[in-house]
Amino acid sequence: MSKAFIASVIQDSTSCTGVAANQAAGALIEAIVTQLKKDGGFTLPSFGTFTVKKTKARKAMNPRTGEPVKVKAGKTVRFKASPNLKKAV
């Protein structure tokens, strides 16, 4: 799924212009990112839950050279699908 796909769905369902639909899609994505930063999670009922998880620093292997590489601690976003979404798919 892409921003263009979301914009086209918004445009088709609301009969607005492509520019307005693109702005609405951008605002939706921005609101989700802001909510993830603020609360560390975001739930869309009947779709699923996005959560922010911390990752620990670790050692990894460079596949090209085989050398060990240190990977810094960071954050990643996880998604858990709702039971309704699982049934629909």
C-alpha positions as CSV (number, residue, x, y, z in Angstrom):
1,M,0.0,0.0,0.0
2,S,1.3,3.4,-0.9
3,K,0.3,7.0,-0.2
4,A,-0.9,7.2,-3.8
5,F,-3.2,4.3,-3.2
6,I,-4.6,5.8,-0.1
7,A,-5.1,9.1,-1.9
8,S,-6.9,7.4,-4.8
9,V,-9.3,5.6,-2.4
10,I,-10.0,8.9,-0.6
11,Q,-10.6,10.6,-4.0
12,D,-13.0,7.9,-5.2
13,S,-15.0,7.8,-2.0
14,T,-15.4,11.5,-1.4
15,S,-15.4,12.8,-5.0
16,C,-12.8,15.4,-4.2
17,T,-9.8,16.6,-6.3
18,G,-6.6,14.6,-6.5
19,V,-4.7,17.4,-4.7
20,A,-7.1,17.4,-1.8
21,A,-7.0,13.6,-1.6
22,N,-3.2,13.6,-1.6
23,Q,-3.2,16.2,1.2
24,A,-5.7,14.2,3.2
25,A,-3.5,11.0,2.8
26,G,-0.4,12.9,3.9
27,A,-2.3,14.3,6.9
28,L,-3.5,10.8,7.9
29,I,0.0,9.3,7.7
30,E,1.4,12.3,9.6
31,A,-1.2,11.9,12.3
32,I,-0.4,8.2,12.7
33,V,3.4,8.9,13.0
34,T,2.7,11.7,15.6
35,Q,0.6,9.4,17.6
36,L,3.2,6.7,17.5
37,K,5.9,9.2,18.7
38,K,3.6,10.5,21.4
39,D,2.0,7.4,22.9
40,G,4.2,4.6,21.5
41,G,1.2,2.9,20.0
42,F,-1.8,3.4,17.7
43,T,-4.9,1.2,17.2
44,L,-7.3,1.1,14.3
45,P,-10.4,-0.8,15.4
46,S,-11.1,-3.8,13.2
47,F,-7.7,-3.5,11.5
48,G,-4.9,-3.8,14.0
49,T,-2.4,-2.2,16.4
50,F,0.9,-0.5,15.7
51,T,3.4,-0.4,18.6
52,V,6.9,1.0,19.0
53,K,9.4,-1.5,20.3
54,K,12.9,-0.8,21.5
55,T,15.7,-2.9,20.0
56,K,18.9,-3.7,21.9
57,A,22.4,-3.1,20.6
58,R,23.8,-6.3,19.1
59,K,26.4,-7.8,16.9
60,A,25.6,-8.7,13.3
61,M,27.5,-10.1,10.4
62,N,28.4,-8.3,7.2
63,P,27.2,-10.7,4.6
64,R,29.7,-9.5,2.0
65,T,32.8,-9.6,4.0
66,G,31.8,-11.9,6.9
67,E,33.1,-9.3,9.5
68,P,31.2,-8.7,12.7
69,V,29.5,-5.3,12.9
70,K,28.0,-3.5,15.9
71,V,24.4,-2.5,15.5
72,K,23.2,0.4,17.7
73,A,20.1,0.2,19.8
74,G,17.1,1.7,18.2
75,K,13.3,1.6,17.7
76,T,11.1,-0.3,15.3
77,V,7.3,-0.4,14.6
78,R,5.5,-3.6,15.0
79,F,2.0,-4.5,13.8
80,K,-0.5,-7.0,15.1
81,A,-3.5,-7.7,13.0
82,S,-6.9,-7.8,14.7
83,P,-9.0,-11.0,14.6
84,N,-11.5,-9.3,12.2
85,L,-8.7,-8.5,9.7
86,K,-7.4,-12.1,10.0
87,K,-10.9,-13.5,9.2
88,A,-11.4,-11.1,6.3
89,V,-8.1,-12.1,4.7
